[in-house]
Amino acid sequence: MFKATTNEYLSNGVIVTPSNPEIYEQVTIVYNGLLPKAGAQDLYAHIGFGPSWEGAQDVKMLRTKAGFEATITTANADSLNVAFKDIANNWDNNCGANYVFNIEQ
């Protein structure tokens, strides 16, 4: 599984700050990709941790000047997994690969 260590997903409109989060650190996810470009007005970040997506949940994103944003706290896992969906259940999951970020241990 590919894990981003910096903002490799920038071309897809996905930015995670900090780009190399540590466990239990607050992370801001900014998304301005396929779904908002298609006109989505309400978006959710579907997040989970580790290879099994532990603690999977949908986090409502807020519209900002940068796109849509959500702040989450990382778990004690090796990766943060993210996909995005709108209220019509359209998904941006990076063509099935999801957006996966290392969590520093």
C-alpha positions as CSV (number, residue, x, y, z in Angstrom):
1,M,0.0,0.0,0.0
2,F,1.4,3.4,-1.0
3,K,1.5,5.9,1.8
4,A,2.1,9.6,1.2
5,T,4.9,11.2,3.2
6,T,4.3,14.7,1.8
7,N,1.5,16.2,-0.3
8,E,1.7,13.8,-3.3
9,Y,-2.0,14.1,-3.6
10,L,-1.9,17.9,-4.3
11,S,-2.9,17.3,-8.0
12,N,-6.1,15.6,-6.7
13,G,-6.9,18.6,-4.5
14,V,-6.0,16.8,-1.2
15,I,-3.7,18.4,1.4
16,V,-3.1,17.1,4.9
17,T,-1.4,19.4,7.4
18,P,1.0,18.4,8.9
19,S,2.0,16.2,6.0
20,N,3.7,13.7,8.3
21,P,1.4,13.6,11.4
22,E,2.3,11.9,14.6
23,I,0.0,9.7,16.7
24,Y,-2.8,11.6,18.6
25,E,-1.9,14.8,16.6
26,Q,-4.5,17.1,15.2
27,V,-4.6,17.0,11.4
28,T,-6.3,19.4,9.0
29,I,-7.6,17.8,5.8
30,V,-8.3,20.2,2.9
31,Y,-10.1,18.9,-0.2
32,N,-10.8,20.8,-3.4
33,G,-10.9,17.9,-5.8
34,L,-13.2,16.1,-8.1
35,L,-16.4,16.4,-6.0
36,P,-16.5,20.1,-5.4
37,K,-15.4,20.7,-9.0
38,A,-18.5,18.7,-10.0
39,G,-20.7,21.0,-7.9
40,A,-21.0,19.2,-4.6
41,Q,-22.2,21.5,-1.8
42,D,-21.8,19.2,1.2
43,L,-18.9,16.9,1.7
44,Y,-17.7,14.3,4.2
45,A,-14.2,12.9,4.7
46,H,-14.5,9.2,5.3
47,I,-11.5,8.4,7.6
48,G,-10.0,5.4,9.2
49,F,-6.7,4.2,10.6
50,G,-4.4,1.4,9.7
51,P,-4.9,-1.3,7.0
52,S,-8.3,-2.3,8.3
53,W,-9.7,1.3,8.5
54,E,-10.1,1.0,12.3
55,G,-12.4,3.6,13.8
56,A,-13.9,4.4,10.4
57,Q,-16.2,7.4,10.4
58,D,-17.6,10.2,8.3
59,V,-16.5,13.7,9.3
60,K,-18.5,16.6,7.8
61,M,-16.3,19.1,6.1
62,L,-16.7,22.9,6.2
63,R,-16.6,25.0,3.0
64,T,-13.7,27.5,3.2
65,K,-11.9,29.7,0.7
66,A,-9.4,26.8,0.2
67,G,-12.2,24.2,-0.5
68,F,-13.6,21.9,2.1
69,E,-11.8,21.4,5.5
70,A,-12.0,19.1,8.4
71,T,-9.8,18.7,11.5
72,I,-9.4,15.2,13.0
73,T,-7.1,13.7,15.6
74,T,-4.9,10.8,14.5
75,A,-5.0,7.4,16.2
76,N,-2.3,5.1,17.4
77,A,-1.9,3.5,14.0
78,D,0.6,3.5,11.1
79,S,-1.6,5.3,8.6
80,L,-4.5,7.7,8.1
81,N,-6.8,6.6,5.3
82,V,-9.1,9.2,3.7
83,A,-11.8,9.1,1.0
84,F,-14.4,11.8,0.2
85,K,-18.1,11.6,-0.5
86,D,-21.0,14.0,-1.1
87,I,-24.6,13.7,0.1
88,A,-25.6,11.9,-3.2
89,N,-23.1,9.2,-2.2
90,N,-20.6,10.1,-5.0
91,W,-17.1,9.1,-3.9
92,D,-13.6,10.3,-4.6
93,N,-11.4,7.5,-3.3
94,N,-8.4,8.1,-5.6
95,C,-9.5,5.5,-8.1
96,G,-10.0,2.8,-5.4
97,A,-6.5,3.4,-3.9
98,N,-7.8,5.9,-1.2
99,Y,-5.7,8.7,0.1
100,V,-3.2,7.2,2.6
101,F,-0.9,9.1,4.8
102,N,1.9,7.8,7.2
103,I,1.5,8.5,10.9
104,E,4.9,8.8,12.5
105,Q,5.3,6.5,15.5
